[in-house]
């Protein structure tokens, strides 16, 4: 895997009042526009919002929380964000897409009129959660492969590349994320083109600047290399 994304797709969607109105509906009182930019420049701030035809696109680290486990710490901002999003677009279909190449993570969650109908995610060659029936787009993609059972487990082989050997669900995670994006927008993730806007929300910009300043002031090791770089949610 070589991709990283935290994307939410909503279709059909109409952003009456623009993205600023949507952010207000999502509970953000303090909003500062950073820049108008294509999706390739998303997340030069807290969140990016754009459109492709009748599909709204939201790029936010909060997308990752849709794949949190039962034992993971709750995030109050995410709880409000998710509940308002599902209420605001209660008649729409919503796809949450996540990829992170560092840990080999993939994930997709699909809501139909506010109800979760499908969720699968995993990492490092493992499926962590597999909920709901397969989507038509999944079945269409998997129909390209030959299926057979190995000890009661369905395995797949690519007739065009028999040298690949047996494959399982984790091997298709990234491609299924791409295909679900295509089913919502008309384009796979790697060819998605959309214009939108970056925003800072609430106190995120101040926190980011403080974290950046602390990194600059971090003491160097004896060999001249700066100290370990702290993680910050806005770094890509």
N, C-alpha and C positions, 0 to 999 in steps of 0.2 A: 504493500500500500504506500502511495506517495501523496495522498490528499489529506487536507484538513478542512472541515466545514462544520458550521453550527447554523443550519438553515431551517427556517420554518416557511412552508408554502401554504397559502390559503386561497382556495378557489371554489366558487366565484367570490370575488371580493370587490368592493367599491370603497375607496378611501375618501368619503365625503369629508371636507375640511382638511384634507391632506394628511401627511404622516404626523404632523404636530397634534392634530385632533386625536389620532389613534393613540399617541403616547400619553395624552391627557386621559383618555379612556382607560389606559392601562395603569393609571395611578401615579404617573410621574409629574410632580408639581414643577420641577425645575428642569427645563429643556433648553439646550443651546445647540443651534445648528453649527456643524463644523464645516461641511463641504458637500456639494453635489458631485457625485462620482459614480462611475460604473461599479458593478458588483466586485470587480477585481480589486477595487480600492476600499472594500468594505472594512468596517471596524477600525477606522481612524477616530475612535471615540468609544462610546458604550454600545451603540447599536446602529445598524444600517437598515433602511426601509426603502424598497423599490417596488416596481410593478413590471410584469410582462403580460400584455393583453389583460385578461380578467383575473390574473393570478398575482396576489400580493406576496412579496418576499421579505422576510424579516431575518436578518443575520445578527445573532446574539449568542453570547456564551451561555445564556440561560437555556438554550436548546438542549445542552448536555444533561440538564437535570431531569429531563423526561426519561432518562435511562438509569436513574439512581436506583439503588437497591433498597430493600426494606430497612436495612440497618444503617443506611447512610444518614448523615446529619441533614435535618430539614433546612431549607432556605426560604425565609419568609418572603423575600422579593419574588422568588420563583413561584411560590404558592399563589400570590396575588396575580402575577403575570399570567399563569396558566388558567386560573379560574376566569379572569376577565377576558382573555383571548377566546376561550371556548364559549363564553356567554356572548361576546361581541359578534362572533361569527358562528352563531348557533345553527345556521342553515347551510353552512359550507362544509367542504372537505378540507382537512388540515393534515399536512405531512410534515413531520419533524425528522430531519436528516442530520446524521452526525458521522464524521470520519475523523480519525486522529492517527496518523501514520506512526507516531512514536511508539504507541502501545498496540498498534494493529487493531484499533477499535473501529467497529462499524455499528450503526444503529439506525432503525427507521421505526417510526410510530405513526399510525394513521388513525385519525378521528373522523367519523361521519356524523354530522349534526350533533356534535358535542360528546359523542360516545366513542371510546377507544375500541377499534375493531381489529387492529393488528399491531403487534410490536415484536420486534426481534433485534437483539443486539448481542455483541460478544467481542472478544479480543484474544490475541495470541492463539488463534486457532480453536477457540472454544466458543460455543453458544451459551450465553449466560441466561437469556430469557427468550422464549419463543411462545408468544401468546396470540390466539386468534387463528382463523383460517387464512391460508395463503391468498394473496390478492391475485386478480386476473393477470396483472403485469408480472408477478412472480412466476405464475404458471407458464405464461408465454415465454419468458426467458429460459426457464428450466426445460421447456419442451425441446430445446436445441440439443439436449444431452441424452445419451442412453442411460437408462436406469436399471439397477439390479440391487438385490439384497445381499448384504454380507452380515451374517449373524443377526438377522432381524433389523438391520439398519440400512436405510436406503442410501446407496452410493451412486455416483454419476461418473460417466466417462464422456469425453469430448470426441465424437467420431472423426472430427477433423484433426485432432491431435491425440492419438491413442498413447503417445509417449508420456502424456501427463499423468496417466494412471487414474486411480480412483480419487474422487473428490467428494467432499461433504458440504453441508450448509455454510460453514465458515469460509469456504473458498469462494463463495458467491456474494458475500456481504457487500463489498464495495461496488460490484457491478449492479446489484439490486438497488443500492442507493442511487446510482446513476440513472437506472431505468425508471425508478419512481419519480425522480426529478423530471424525466422526459414526459411521463404520463400527466404531470401537472402543468408543465410549461411548454412542452413541445421540443425541448432540448435536453440532452443529457447534461449532467453537472459540468463536465469539462468543456462544454460548448455553450453554456448558458450566458447570455448577454442581456443585461438589464441596467437601466439607469436608476439611481436612487440617491439617498442622502444619509450622511453620517451625522449622529447627534451624541453629545454628552448628556448624561442624565444625572439629576440630583447632585451629589457631591463627588461623583466619579472622577471628574477632571482634577479637582484639588487633590484627591487621594493618589491619582496617577502621578501628578507633579511631585508630590512629597516622596513617593516611592522612587521616582527617577532621581530626585536630588539625593536621597539616601544612598542610592547606588553609586552616584558620582563621588560621594564622600567616603565610600567604603574603603577601609585600609587595604593596602596592597600587601601581598606576601613578600617574603624576602627576595623571591626571584622576580619581583616586579609585576606579577600577575594579580589583577584585582581579586578581592575576596569573592566567595560564591555568590552568584547572581540570584536574588530572591525571585520567586515566581510571582507574576502579576497577571491578573486575568485578561488584561487588554493586550498582552504581547502575543503576536502571531507566531 
